[in-house]
Amino acid sequence: MTAWKYQMGIHDLLSDEVVEGPEFEAVRDAVVAKIKQAPDYTRDYRVAYDLQDIAEAIAQTENTDDFNDALDRLYDWGDENTVWIG
């Protein structure tokens, strides 16, 4: 079992339903804002850069499929850096 050192809560921003249009954009933008507000978890500039790169990828998504793919990158990043994304 992973010993998580940090947490980033985005679950409250997400929906189980597929959303489109302005609602999708609002969810996407809220997730991006949450990522950009995250502290420098490891004080390693490469880790922070990777997280900002993921935020940019999410910001550029135009549909839920691409959004979910980008979120997978965020979850993988969290696993690699012991940050629980929930």
ABEGO torsion letter per residue (X at the ends): XBBBABBBBAAAABBABBBBEAAAAAAAAAAAAAAAABBBAAGBAAAAAAAAAAAAAAAABABAAAAAAAAAAAAAAAAAAGBBBX
